[in-house]
């Protein structure tokens, strides 16, 4: 009997209360918890190498696509490649520097960044300085330099909304209908209107489309009710259908050209670029005509180093080259989303996801335009299209994603 009681006491003493292990989660909402779990390590080398591959590939293609046009109109076949190499070198420095700037600093200045970017967008409209791009003011002069504020503005939208969601996610997903509408619908509607106004005033349809798509993506990632998202989408679609014919008269002709770019009525005007692009793509076949051997870049396709550079790539490297480039982009997006899902807090997760989604949207829309799947509009191909402002901002964005990867839970 005594032995039995002794065994019972031993079992009671050894039976310790089970320690509940913290649930494994990819996104931690509260910043206090973030401090406990996040550790600083080296940035994601796979993502970094993928960025460098795209940058190198794009720079080579800019040289191939531009030297005939540059030699004819700039008097120097190396005009564009020299500038792009300078921007690429500066961009790499900015990207590496951004990997060591804690993303929480970006969160602290998210509102000022958005306000300054919005002011720059309005300055483009209300100042006489700046270059005209096909009838639309897009550039802002700063002494001898000029830059495109819309590139900064798109990044500021992502930063601003990532900060907004991280602060209000509980109200956005509140069981109280009034709060869900206020924080998950009306706030986004207000931001969407503020974002659209300067793009409409600049007659910048492509920038408006990309920015509005970013607002919807951030709204979805932020946890807004799906019915609310659909409602806002319908509202915006109706507004665009009404506003575009009134405010963007020069863009409406693109829809007419889109249906038949080879029509004699359009071939010498708006249809020339998409028709030459389609000829370049069809000429490439499966293997391409060979690097540097494009015929369409010999002054047939206007400014081939810009928005239509993908058609030159298709002509020279063929179907296999085009699919290879798309595959690298898809891998970059996959790796970026993986970093976002393993980010240590809600803000960094949304920031990384928003940046990667922007790259994916621009890549997809550019290819759709070049293949005449959608009406022609000025959308650059990330890493490939010539442009200093876009490349510097893009590489800064890649630096932000790399910065977040240093704190994320991803396996290196």
C-alpha positions in Angstrom: 0.0 0.0 0.0 2.8 2.4 0.9 4.6 1.5 -2.4 1.4 2.3 -4.3 1.1 5.8 -2.6 4.7 6.5 -3.2 4.4 5.7 -6.9 1.4 8.0 -7.1 3.3 10.8 -5.5 6.2 10.3 -7.9 3.9 10.4 -10.9 2.3 13.6 -9.6 5.6 15.3 -9.1 6.9 14.3 -12.5 3.7 15.4 -14.2 4.6 19.0 -15.0 2.2 21.3 -16.8 2.7 21.2 -20.6 4.5 24.2 -21.9 2.6 25.6 -24.9 5.0 26.3 -27.8 4.3 29.5 -29.7 2.5 28.9 -32.9 4.6 29.2 -35.9 3.5 32.1 -38.0 4.8 33.8 -41.1 3.5 37.3 -40.3 3.6 38.8 -36.8 1.2 41.7 -36.3 2.7 43.5 -33.3 6.0 45.2 -33.4 6.8 44.1 -29.8 6.7 40.5 -30.9 8.8 41.2 -34.0 11.6 42.3 -31.8 11.7 38.9 -30.1 11.8 36.8 -33.3 13.5 38.7 -36.0 17.2 38.1 -36.5 19.6 40.0 -38.8 21.4 37.8 -41.3 22.8 38.0 -44.9 20.3 39.1 -47.6 18.7 36.5 -49.9 21.6 35.7 -52.3 19.3 33.9 -54.8 17.1 36.9 -55.2 20.1 39.2 -55.5 21.7 37.0 -58.2 18.4 36.9 -60.1 18.2 40.7 -60.1 21.7 40.9 -61.4 21.0 38.4 -64.2 17.9 40.4 -65.3 19.9 43.6 -65.1 22.8 42.2 -67.2 20.4 40.7 -69.7 18.5 43.9 -70.0 21.5 46.1 -70.4 22.9 43.8 -73.2 19.5 44.0 -75.0 19.5 47.8 -74.7 22.8 48.0 -76.5 21.6 45.6 -79.2 18.3 47.3 -79.7 19.6 50.9 -79.6 22.8 51.2 -81.5 21.3 51.7 -85.0 18.8 54.3 -83.7 21.4 56.0 -81.5 23.9 56.2 -84.4 21.3 57.8 -86.7 19.7 60.3 -84.3 22.3 60.8 -81.6 25.4 60.6 -83.7 26.8 58.0 -81.3 25.9 54.3 -81.5 26.9 53.9 -77.8 24.8 56.9 -76.6 22.1 54.9 -74.8 24.3 52.0 -73.5 26.8 54.5 -72.0 24.0 56.2 -70.1 22.3 52.9 -69.1 25.6 51.5 -67.8 26.0 54.6 -65.7 22.5 54.3 -64.3 23.0 50.6 -63.7 26.2 51.2 -61.7 24.5 53.9 -59.6 21.5 51.7 -59.2 23.5 48.8 -57.9 25.1 51.1 -55.3 21.6 52.3 -54.2 20.3 48.7 -54.1 23.1 47.5 -51.8 22.8 50.6 -49.7 19.1 50.0 -49.2 19.8 46.5 -47.9 21.3 48.1 -44.9 18.6 50.7 -44.2 16.2 49.1 -41.7 12.8 48.9 -43.3 11.3 50.4 -40.1 12.8 53.7 -41.1 10.9 53.6 -44.3 7.7 53.0 -42.3 8.3 56.1 -40.2 8.6 58.3 -43.2 5.8 56.6 -45.3 3.4 59.6 -45.1 6.0 62.3 -46.0 7.3 60.1 -48.9 3.7 59.9 -50.3 3.1 63.6 -49.9 6.4 64.6 -51.5 5.8 62.2 -54.4 2.2 63.6 -54.9 3.6 67.1 -54.9 6.1 66.2 -57.5 3.4 64.7 -59.7 1.4 67.9 -59.4 4.4 70.0 -60.2 4.7 68.2 -63.5 1.2 69.5 -64.4 1.5 73.0 -63.1 5.0 73.9 -64.2 6.0 74.7 -67.8 9.3 73.0 -67.4 9.7 69.3 -68.2 9.7 67.3 -71.4 6.6 66.3 -73.4 6.1 62.7 -74.1 3.8 62.2 -77.1 1.6 65.1 -76.1 1.6 64.2 -72.3 3.8 65.9 -69.7 5.6 63.2 -67.8 9.0 64.7 -66.8 10.2 67.2 -64.3 13.3 69.2 -64.9 15.8 69.6 -62.0 18.6 71.8 -63.4 20.4 69.9 -66.2 18.7 66.7 -65.1 15.1 65.5 -65.6 13.3 62.6 -64.0 9.9 60.9 -64.0 8.0 61.5 -60.7 5.5 58.8 -61.5 8.1 56.1 -60.8 8.6 57.6 -57.3 4.9 57.9 -56.9 4.2 54.3 -57.6 6.6 53.2 -54.9 5.2 55.7 -52.4 1.7 54.2 -52.9 3.0 50.8 -51.9 4.8 52.2 -48.8 1.9 54.3 -47.7 -0.7 51.5 -48.0 1.6 49.0 -46.4 1.9 51.3 -43.4 -1.9 52.0 -43.4 -2.8 48.3 -43.4 -0.3 47.5 -40.7 -1.8 50.1 -38.4 -5.5 49.4 -39.2 -5.7 45.7 -40.1 -7.9 44.9 -37.1 -10.4 47.6 -38.1 -10.3 46.6 -41.8 -11.2 43.0 -40.7 -13.6 44.2 -38.0 -16.8 42.2 -37.4 -18.6 45.6 -37.2 -19.8 46.5 -40.7 -19.4 50.2 -40.3 -15.7 49.9 -39.5 -15.1 47.5 -42.4 -16.7 50.0 -44.8 -14.8 53.0 -43.3 -11.3 51.4 -43.1 -11.6 48.7 -45.8 -13.5 50.6 -48.5 -13.8 54.4 -48.1 -10.2 54.8 -47.2 -9.0 53.0 -50.3 -11.5 54.8 -52.4 -10.1 58.1 -51.2 -6.5 57.0 -51.8 -7.5 55.8 -55.3 -9.0 59.1 -56.2 -6.0 61.0 -54.9 -3.7 58.7 -56.9 -5.7 58.9 -60.1 -6.1 62.7 -60.2 -2.4 63.6 -61.1 -2.2 60.7 -63.6 -5.3 61.9 -65.4 -4.1 65.5 -65.3 -0.8 64.3 -66.9 -2.7 62.2 -69.5 -0.7 59.3 -68.2 -3.1 56.3 -68.7 -0.5 53.5 -68.2 0.7 55.0 -64.9 -2.9 55.4 -63.7 -3.7 51.7 -64.6 -0.7 50.4 -62.8 -1.2 52.5 -59.7 -4.9 51.6 -59.5 -4.0 47.9 -59.8 -1.5 48.4 -57.0 -4.3 49.9 -54.8 -6.5 46.9 -55.5 -3.7 44.5 -54.8 -2.8 46.2 -51.5 -6.5 46.2 -50.6 -6.7 42.5 -51.2 -3.5 41.7 -49.3 -4.7 43.9 -46.5 -7.6 41.7 -45.8 -10.5 43.8 -47.1 -13.8 42.0 -47.6 -13.9 40.4 -51.1 -17.4 41.8 -51.8 -16.1 45.3 -50.9 -13.2 44.9 -53.3 -15.5 43.8 -56.1 -17.8 46.8 -55.3 -14.9 49.3 -55.5 -13.7 47.6 -58.7 -17.1 48.1 -60.4 -17.2 51.7 -59.2 -13.8 52.4 -60.7 -14.6 50.6 -63.9 -17.7 52.8 -64.4 -15.8 55.9 -63.5 -13.0 55.1 -66.0 -15.6 54.2 -68.7 -17.1 57.7 -68.3 -13.9 59.7 -67.8 -11.6 58.2 -70.4 -13.5 59.4 -73.5 -13.8 62.9 -72.0 -10.4 63.4 -70.5 -8.1 61.2 -72.4 -9.1 61.9 -76.0 -5.7 61.2 -77.4 -5.7 57.7 -75.8 -9.0 56.7 -77.4 -7.4 56.5 -80.8 -5.3 53.7 -79.5 -8.3 51.5 -79.2 -9.1 52.0 -82.8 -5.6 51.2 -83.8 -5.6 48.1 -81.6 -8.2 46.3 -83.6 -6.3 46.6 -86.8 -2.8 48.1 -86.6 -2.1 47.2 -90.3 -5.1 49.2 -91.5 -3.8 51.8 -94.1 -5.6 54.5 -92.2 -3.4 53.9 -89.1 -0.3 52.2 -90.5 1.6 55.5 -90.9 0.5 56.9 -87.5 -0.6 55.1 -84.4 -0.5 51.6 -86.0 3.2 51.8 -87.1 4.8 50.8 -83.8 2.5 47.9 -82.9 2.6 46.6 -86.5 6.4 46.7 -86.7 6.5 45.0 -83.2 4.3 42.1 -84.5 6.6 41.8 -87.6 9.6 41.6 -85.4 8.1 38.9 -83.1 6.9 36.8 -86.1 10.3 37.1 -87.7 12.1 35.6 -84.7 10.5 32.2 -85.0 11.6 29.6 -82.4 15.4 30.3 -82.3 15.5 33.9 -83.5 17.6 35.5 -86.2 20.6 35.8 -84.0 21.8 38.4 -81.4 22.4 41.8 -83.0 20.8 40.7 -86.3 17.4 42.3 -85.9 16.0 44.1 -89.0 13.2 45.9 -87.3 15.6 47.9 -85.1 17.2 49.4 -88.3 14.9 52.4 -88.0 11.7 50.5 -88.7 10.5 50.2 -85.1 10.6 53.7 -83.4 12.8 53.9 -80.3 13.3 50.2 -80.0 15.3 50.5 -76.8 12.2 51.7 -74.9 8.8 50.1 -74.4 9.0 47.8 -77.4 12.4 46.3 -76.6 10.8 42.9 -75.9 9.8 42.6 -79.6 13.5 43.0 -80.6 14.4 40.4 -78.0 11.8 38.0 -79.6 13.2 38.7 -83.1 16.8 38.2 -82.2 16.5 35.3 -79.6 13.2 33.8 -80.8 10.5 32.0 -78.8 13.1 30.3 -76.6 14.7 33.6 -75.6 11.4 35.2 -74.8 10.3 32.2 -72.7 13.7 32.3 -70.9 13.2 35.9 -69.9 9.7 35.4 -68.7 10.9 32.4 -66.7 13.5 34.5 -65.0 10.9 37.1 -64.1 8.5 34.4 -62.8 11.3 33.1 -60.6 12.1 36.6 -59.3 8.4 37.0 -58.4 8.3 33.6 -56.8 11.4 34.3 -54.7 10.1 37.8 -53.8 6.7 36.5 -52.7 8.5 33.8 -50.6 10.4 36.6 -48.8 7.2 38.5 -48.3 5.4 35.5 -46.8 8.3 34.9 -44.4 8.7 38.5 -43.4 8.8 39.2 -39.7 5.8 41.7 -39.5 2.8 42.9 -41.5 4.3 46.1 -42.8 7.4 44.4 -44.2 5.4 41.6 -45.7 3.0 44.0 -47.5 5.9 46.2 -48.6 7.8 43.3 -50.2 4.7 41.8 -51.7 3.6 45.2 -53.2 7.0 45.8 -54.8 7.1 42.3 -56.3 3.5 42.6 -57.6 4.4 45.9 -59.2 7.2 44.3 -61.1 4.9 41.4 -62.2 2.2 43.8 -63.3 4.6 45.9 -65.4 6.2 42.8 -66.9 2.8 41.3 -67.9 1.3 44.5 -69.2 4.4 45.4 -71.3 4.4 41.9 -73.0 0.6 42.2 -73.6 1.2 45.6 -75.2 4.1 44.5 -77.4 2.1 41.5 -78.7 -0.9 43.8 -79.3 -3.0 41.8 -76.9 -4.1 45.0 -75.3 -4.1 48.6 -76.7 -0.7 50.3 -76.9 0.3 52.4 -73.9 3.6 53.5 -72.5 4.6 50.7 -70.1 8.3 49.9 -69.7 9.7 46.4 -69.2 11.5 46.3 -65.9 15.3 45.9 -66.2 15.1 46.0 -70.0 13.5 49.3 -71.2 15.9 52.3 -71.3 15.3 54.9 -68.6 17.3 56.3 -65.7 14.6 57.1 -63.3 12.8 53.8 -63.7 16.0 51.8 -63.3 17.2 53.6 -60.2 13.8 53.3 -58.5 13.5 49.7 -59.5 16.9 48.8 -58.1 16.1 50.8 -54.9 12.9 48.6 -54.6 14.9 45.5 -55.1 17.2 46.7 -52.3 14.2 47.1 -50.0 13.1 43.5 -50.7 16.7 42.4 -50.0 16.6 44.4 -46.8 13.4 42.6 -45.6 15.0 39.2 -46.5 17.7 39.9 -44.0 15.1 39.9 -41.2 12.8 37.2 -42.7 12.5 33.6 -41.7 13.3 32.3 -45.1 16.0 29.6 -45.4 19.0 31.0 -47.1 
